[in-house]
Amino acid sequence: EVQLVQSGGGLVQTGGSLRVSCAASGFPFEAYVIGWFRQAPGKEREGVSCISPKDGSTYYDDSVEGRFTVSSDNAENTVYLQMNSLMPEDTAVYYCAADPFCSFSGGWKYWGQGTQVTVSS
């Protein structure tokens, strides 16, 4: 069974840090890219970041560039999103997803269950 199991959400104060994780199984991890998305109440889902475990290439949306870091532990088939300097506008449900290509305008093949990240002002 294909699974993307997320953990690490929670409540943090403005300026704080949080790390969310996405553990993948049931598909060839290094044949896919792992993307991070977020959706705030009343807002469209937006792409945040993605990483190719095969070659380590990464992408960040302008809204998180310089604050968030995506990384991959290929031995554990797990991708992490380290979130620093958090702001209230980062509050959202964060989802990881897998697809052969990192394209936020297209559909993604597999999705995690989501985890809530709340940043208090």
Salt bridges, closest charged atoms under 4 A:
GLU46 OE2 - ARG38 NE 2.69
ASP90 OD1 - ARG38 NH1 2.88
ASP90 OD2 - ARG67 NH1 2.72
